[in-house]
Amino acid sequence: MSVEKLQPRDSSAEVQPDVRKRIQEAIAELSEPIKNILEQLRSRIDDGDYKLIIGIDTSGRMPAIILGDIVKDVYKKKNLPPPKRIFLAGSRGLDSEEELKSPKSEVDAKADKILQYLRKIDPNKELSASRVLIVDDSSQTGGSLKPLAQALRRHGCDFDVAIISALTGNLGGVSGESLEYLSYQFGGEVFAGKKGGVPLVYLNSFPSGVEKDPKDLFSTRVKYDKQHDQPRINFARKEGQKLSQELISWYDQNIPVSAPEEDGEGRKKAA
């Protein structure tokens, strides 16, 4: 008697049509900005400069996953080891005027936590011989990334910041800083996919699957109703994977990857 193999249930079918549409729109909106970022970073990606990619939770998680997938694919074609990818909680809100006036601000305390973590994962400071790529959804004043930038500088790392949208205009009564000023403030070059407009992945309705306290080093899994929320999270992940594959194909067609280096006998160097 043959036994029929059960197929895994597709929970995405349980997502309401209006919710599916919002998620698809949020993912699709990332496409053009990420293409622009890839164009700007092409030489550093092609040279294999990035050994670590840091995604900023919560709304920078999906852009970091997609960019990381593309960089990983390029490195694979060049016989390079894949970059390590980690996610740290964003620090938006820690740089208020009152906090910065205190003897030991929350920004400094968060930077200390990040530095300790960097020393743990990179005890021999190998990252100082390469570059780190930070990925976030947007930046207005740079507050969310200040502790991380401070910690990376103290660890001796060169880094770039890739943001989907640079909020350079006036938003909520706050004027956004220029990319040049943000680069000066961070100590690393800032690359933006577009200027103006908060990305849809920043909105609370986008199911990232994690939540954060800006004082913490890492985000935590969202406490959710599995029956209603998990299908939305799974659907968002699938849509993100689809965009990753589309952009990998786009990259192959529009930004040719240089051939892997060869040794003295004409053989491709192993990763």
C-alpha positions as CSV (number, residue, x, y, z in Angstrom):
1,M,0.0,0.0,0.0
2,S,1.5,3.3,-1.0
3,V,1.5,6.2,1.5
4,E,0.8,9.7,0.1
5,K,3.5,12.1,1.2
6,L,2.0,15.1,3.0
7,Q,3.0,18.5,1.5
8,P,3.7,21.4,3.8
9,R,0.8,23.7,4.2
10,D,1.1,27.0,2.4
11,S,0.1,29.4,5.2
12,S,0.3,32.4,2.8
13,A,-3.1,31.4,1.5
14,E,-4.5,32.4,4.8
15,V,-3.5,36.0,4.4
16,Q,-6.3,38.4,3.6
17,P,-6.2,39.9,0.1
18,D,-5.8,43.5,1.4
19,V,-3.0,42.5,3.7
20,R,-1.3,40.6,0.9
21,K,-1.5,43.6,-1.3
22,R,0.1,45.9,1.3
23,I,2.9,43.5,1.9
24,Q,3.5,43.1,-1.9
25,E,3.5,46.9,-2.3
26,A,6.0,47.3,0.5
27,I,8.4,44.7,-1.0
28,A,8.0,46.0,-4.6
29,E,8.8,49.5,-3.5
30,L,12.3,48.3,-2.4
31,S,13.3,47.2,-5.9
32,E,14.3,50.5,-7.6
33,P,16.1,51.9,-4.5
34,I,18.1,48.7,-4.1
35,K,19.1,48.8,-7.8
36,N,20.3,52.3,-7.3
37,I,22.3,51.3,-4.2
38,L,23.8,48.3,-6.1
39,E,24.9,50.6,-8.9
40,Q,26.7,52.8,-6.4
41,L,28.3,50.0,-4.5
42,R,29.2,47.9,-7.6
43,S,33.0,48.3,-7.4
44,R,33.1,47.4,-3.7
45,I,30.9,44.4,-4.2
46,D,32.8,43.3,-7.2
47,D,36.1,43.6,-5.2
48,G,34.6,41.5,-2.4
49,D,35.2,44.3,0.1
50,Y,32.3,43.5,2.4
51,K,33.0,40.8,5.0
52,L,30.1,41.7,7.3
53,I,26.6,43.1,6.6
54,I,24.6,44.6,9.5
55,G,20.9,44.9,9.1
56,I,19.2,47.4,11.3
57,D,16.0,46.1,13.0
58,T,13.3,46.3,12.7
59,S,12.4,48.0,9.3
60,G,15.9,47.6,7.9
61,R,15.7,43.8,8.2
62,M,14.1,43.1,4.9
63,P,16.3,45.4,2.8
64,A,19.4,43.9,4.5
65,I,18.2,40.3,3.7
66,I,17.7,41.2,0.1
67,L,21.0,43.1,-0.3
68,G,22.8,40.4,1.5
69,D,21.3,37.7,-0.8
70,I,22.6,39.6,-3.9
71,V,26.1,40.2,-2.4
72,K,26.3,36.5,-1.4
73,D,25.4,35.5,-5.0
74,V,28.1,37.7,-6.5
75,Y,30.7,36.4,-4.1
76,K,29.7,32.8,-4.9
77,K,30.3,33.5,-8.6
78,K,33.7,35.0,-7.8
79,N,34.7,32.0,-5.5
80,L,34.7,34.3,-2.5
81,P,33.5,33.3,1.0
82,P,30.0,34.7,1.7
83,P,29.8,37.8,4.0
84,K,28.5,37.3,7.5
85,R,25.1,38.8,8.1
86,I,23.8,40.0,11.5
87,F,20.9,42.1,12.7
88,L,21.1,44.7,15.5
89,A,18.4,46.7,17.0
90,G,18.2,50.3,15.7
91,S,18.8,53.1,18.2
92,R,16.3,55.7,17.0
93,G,15.3,57.9,20.0
94,L,18.4,57.5,22.0
95,D,19.9,60.8,20.9
96,S,17.5,63.2,22.4
97,E,19.0,66.5,23.7
98,E,18.4,65.5,27.4
99,E,20.1,62.1,26.8
100,L,23.2,63.6,25.1
101,K,23.7,66.1,28.0
102,S,24.0,63.3,30.6
103,P,27.5,62.2,31.7
104,K,26.9,58.7,30.2
105,S,24.3,58.9,27.5
106,E,22.2,56.0,26.2
107,V,24.0,56.5,22.9
108,D,27.4,55.8,24.6
109,A,26.0,52.9,26.6
110,K,24.6,51.3,23.4
111,A,27.9,51.9,21.6
112,D,29.7,50.1,24.4
113,K,27.4,47.1,24.0
114,I,28.0,46.9,20.3
115,L,31.7,47.2,20.7
116,Q,31.8,44.3,23.2
117,Y,29.8,42.2,20.7
118,L,32.2,43.2,17.8
119,R,35.2,42.1,19.9
120,K,33.4,38.8,20.6
121,I,32.7,38.0,16.9
122,D,35.9,39.5,15.6
123,P,38.6,39.0,18.3
124,N,41.5,39.3,15.9
125,K,40.1,42.4,14.3
126,E,40.0,40.8,10.8
127,L,37.2,43.2,9.9
128,S,39.6,46.1,10.0
129,A,41.2,44.8,6.9
130,S,37.9,44.8,5.0
131,R,34.6,46.9,5.0
132,V,31.3,46.6,6.8
133,L,28.0,47.4,5.1
134,I,25.2,48.7,7.3
135,V,21.7,48.5,5.8
136,D,18.7,50.5,7.1
137,D,15.4,51.5,5.6
138,S,15.8,55.3,6.1
139,S,17.7,58.0,7.9
140,Q,16.7,61.5,8.8
141,T,19.0,62.8,11.5
142,G,21.3,59.7,11.7
143,G,20.2,59.0,15.3
144,S,19.4,55.4,14.8
145,L,22.9,54.6,13.6
146,K,25.0,56.7,15.9
147,P,25.9,54.0,18.4
148,L,26.8,51.5,15.7
149,A,28.9,54.0,13.8
150,Q,30.7,54.9,17.0
151,A,31.4,51.3,17.9
152,L,32.7,50.4,14.4
153,R,35.1,53.3,14.5
154,R,36.4,52.2,17.9
155,H,36.9,48.7,16.5
156,G,38.9,50.1,13.7
157,C,36.4,49.2,10.9
158,D,35.8,51.1,7.7
159,F,32.1,51.0,6.7
160,D,29.5,52.1,4.3
161,V,25.8,52.9,5.1
162,A,23.1,51.9,2.6
163,I,19.7,53.4,3.2
164,I,16.6,52.9,1.1
165,S,15.4,56.4,1.6
166,A,17.2,59.6,2.7
167,L,14.7,61.7,4.5
168,T,16.3,65.0,3.6
169,G,13.2,67.2,3.8
170,N,11.1,68.3,6.7
171,L,9.2,65.4,8.3
172,G,7.2,65.7,11.5
173,G,8.8,69.1,12.2
174,V,12.3,67.7,11.9
175,S,14.6,68.7,9.1
176,G,16.6,65.8,7.5
177,E,20.3,66.0,7.2
178,S,22.1,65.9,3.9
179,L,24.0,62.7,2.8
180,E,27.2,64.6,3.1
181,Y,26.5,65.6,6.7
182,L,25.4,62.1,7.6
183,S,28.7,60.7,6.1
184,Y,30.7,63.2,8.1
185,Q,28.7,62.4,11.3
186,F,29.0,58.6,10.9
187,G,32.6,58.5,9.7
188,G,31.5,56.3,6.8
189,E,30.1,56.9,3.4
190,V,26.3,57.0,3.0
191,F,24.6,55.7,-0.1
192,A,20.8,56.3,-0.6
193,G,18.5,54.5,-3.0
194,K,16.2,57.5,-3.2
195,K,15.5,60.8,-1.4
196,G,12.3,61.7,0.4
197,G,9.4,59.5,1.6
198,V,9.3,57.0,4.4
199,P,9.5,53.4,2.9
200,L,6.4,51.2,3.4
201,V,8.5,48.7,5.3
202,Y,8.9,51.3,8.1
203,L,5.2,51.2,8.8
204,N,3.9,49.2,11.7
205,S,1.7,47.1,9.5
206,F,4.7,45.4,7.8
207,P,5.3,42.0,9.4
208,S,9.0,41.9,10.1
209,G,8.6,39.3,12.8
210,V,10.7,41.2,15.4
211,E,10.3,44.1,17.7
212,K,13.0,46.2,19.5
213,D,13.9,48.3,22.4
214,P,16.4,50.8,21.1
215,K,18.5,50.3,24.2
216,D,19.0,46.6,23.5
217,L,21.6,45.1,21.3
218,F,19.3,42.7,19.6
219,S,15.6,42.7,18.6
220,T,13.3,40.0,20.0
221,R,10.7,37.8,18.3
222,V,7.3,39.5,18.2
223,K,4.7,38.0,20.6
224,Y,2.0,37.2,18.2
225,D,-1.1,35.2,17.4
226,K,0.3,32.3,15.4
227,Q,-2.9,31.7,13.6
228,H,-3.2,35.2,12.3
229,D,0.3,36.7,12.4
230,Q,2.6,33.9,11.3
231,P,1.0,33.6,7.9
232,R,1.6,37.3,7.3
233,I,5.3,36.9,8.4
234,N,5.7,33.9,6.1
235,F,4.2,35.7,3.2
236,A,6.4,38.7,3.6
237,R,9.5,36.4,3.7
238,K,8.4,34.7,0.5
239,E,7.9,38.0,-1.3
240,G,11.3,39.1,-0.1
241,Q,12.9,36.0,-1.5
242,K,11.1,36.5,-4.8
243,L,12.5,40.1,-5.0
244,S,16.0,38.8,-4.1
245,Q,15.9,36.4,-7.1
246,E,14.6,39.1,-9.4
247,L,17.4,41.5,-8.4
248,I,20.0,38.8,-8.7
249,S,18.9,38.2,-12.3
250,W,18.9,42.0,-12.9
251,Y,22.4,42.3,-11.4
252,D,23.7,39.6,-13.7
253,Q,22.3,41.3,-16.7
254,N,23.2,44.9,-15.9
255,I,26.3,44.7,-13.7
256,P,28.6,42.0,-15.1
257,V,30.6,40.3,-12.4
258,S,34.3,40.2,-13.1
259,A,36.0,36.8,-13.5
260,P,37.4,35.2,-10.4
261,E,41.1,35.7,-9.8
262,E,43.4,33.0,-11.1
263,D,46.6,31.6,-9.6
264,G,49.9,31.5,-11.5
265,E,48.8,28.3,-13.3
266,G,45.5,29.6,-14.7
267,R,43.4,28.0,-12.1
268,K,40.6,29.8,-10.3
269,K,41.5,30.6,-6.7
270,A,39.5,28.7,-4.2
271,A,37.5,30.6,-1.6
